[in-house]
Structure formats: C-alpha cells, structure tokens
C-alpha cells in the first residue's frame, strides 16, 4: 500500500471513531431523556464516558492524519474546505466539551440522588432535559456531520 492509502486508513478510522462515538453518546443521551431513576441516569451518563474516549481518539487520528493527507495529496492548507473543516472540528469539540461539563454536573447530582434512595427528582429530570446542554451536545454532532460533508465533497478542490 502507498503512503497515501495508509494515511487514508488511519484518517477514516479516526472519522469512524469520532462519528461512531458521537452517535453512541447521542443514543445514550436520548435514552436518558426517558428515565427518571437516578441510578439509570448514572449508568447511562457513565457509558457516555466510553463514547468520549472514542471521540477523543477519533478526533486526534482524524485531525493528524487528515492534515498529513492534505500534504500528501498536494492540497493546500489554505484551501477553503480545509480551513472550514478545521474550524468546524474545533467548534464541535468546544461545544461538546462545554455540554459534557454541564452533563458531568448532572451525573454528579444523579450519583448523589442514587446513593440517597434512588428516588426520582424533578431537579434531575430538568437537568437531563436542559435545552442548553442538549443544544450544545447535538450542535456538536451537527458540526461533525458538516466536517464529514467537507471531507467527502471537498468543495472548491
């Protein structure tokens, strides 16, 4: 295999980990929206941490090998689609990180409530359904889909 093909394998592997981890996290988050018991929320939010590992590894692989591919394929780092993809990837990670920190506070409350009898709580329900946290997390996912579209179509290249 050529250098280009190896780079592409690692770049695409990173993209699959990134997008797959995001889809897994989104699925778990959607399931959490329908749960009331704090112990269920603790479990689901704990599983999201696994997705975050995949997202982190995927981001690193996709970014590093993507930049290397730009060089190897003789694209320019100043090409509009490359710059847009980098900006969107950074924005997606920022939104996901902010949403994740908000969700960690929700998970902490869920752990406390689970330890204190596991009774449903209106405050926990409101935090799980917090529109700001949901907008941050799902907005991050939408930006990643936009990055994927740029990678596939490379407008202007």
N, C-alpha and C positions, 0 to 999 in steps of 0.2 A: 504494500500500500504506500501511496505517496504521503508526503508530509501534510499536504492539504487534506487528504482523506482522514488521516489520524486526528488532525485538529478538528475537523468536522465531527468526527465521532465523539470527541470529548465535549465539544460545544453543544451538540444535540443532546448528549447525556445530561449535561447541566440544565438545558432547557426543559427536558422531561422531569428532572428532579424538582426544578423550580415550579413549573406549572402543575405537576402532579401533587407536590406538597401543598401548593395553594388550593387546589381542588379538594384535597383531603381535609385541610383546615376549614375550608368553607362548608364542606359537608358536615363536619363535626359541629361547627357553629350553628348550622341550620337545625341539627338535631337538638342542640342545647336550647334553642328557642322554644321548643315544645316541652321542655322538662321543668318541673317545679322543685323536685327534691334536691337539696344542696349537694348530696353525695353524687347524684347523677351529673351535676354541673362540674364538680371536682374531677370526676372521671373523664368527661368529655374535654374539658379545658386542659387536663393533663395530657391527653392524647394529642391535642393540638401542638404540644411541645415537640412531639416526634416530627410532626409536619414542619415545624420551624427549623429543625435540623436539616431536613431535606431541602427546604427553601434556601437555607444559608449555603449549603454545599453547592446546590444548583446555581445560585447566584454567582458564586465565586468561579465555578467552572465555565458557565456561560459567558461571563464577563471577560475573564482572562483569555480563554480560547477564542472568544469572539473577536477580541482586539487583535490577537495573533492571526486569525483568519483574514481580517481586514488587510493586514500587511501582506500575508502570503498570497492573497488573491488579487493584489495590486489595486485594491480600492483605496480611497483617500480617507484619512481620519477626519478630514474636514467636510466629507460628503454629508449632505443634509440628513439622509436616513441614518447614518452612523451617529451623528450628533444627537438627533432626536431620540434614537434608541437609548443612548447613554443617559440623557436627561430623564427620559421616562423610567428607565430602570432605577435611577437614583430616587426619583419621586415615588415610585412604587414601594421601594424599600423604606423610605421615610414614612409614608402613610401607614404601611404595615407595622413598622416599629412603634409608631405612636399609638395605633389601635391596639397592638399587643400589650403595651404598657398599661393601657386602660383595662384591657381584659385581665391582666395579672391582678389588678386590684379587685376585680370581680371574683376571680378564682380564690383570692385570699379570703374574701367575705364568705364564699361558699365553703371553704375549709373550716372556717370558724363556726358557721352555722351547722355543718355536718357533725362537728365534734360536740356541739351543744344540743343534740337531739334530732338533727336532720329534718326539722320541720320546714315546710315551705315558707318563703318570706316574700312579701311584696317588694321590699327593697332589692333583694337579689333578682327577682323577676324583672324589675325595672332596669337593673344594671345589665342583665343579659340581653335585654331588648333595647339598650341605649342606642338611639339613632346615630349619634356621633361616632361611637365605636364601630357600629355596623357600616356606616358610610366610609370610614377610614379603611376598614379591612376589605370591603368589597370594592371600594375605589382603587385600592392597591391591585386587586385582581384584574380589574378592567384595564389598568395601565399596563399590566403584564401581557394581556391579550393584544394590546396595541403594539408592544415591543415585538411580540411574535409576528404580527402582521408586517411590521417593518422588516424583520429578518427574512420573511418569506418573499415579499414582493420587491424589496429594495428600490423604492420609488426614486427615480432620477438617476439610477445607476446604469 
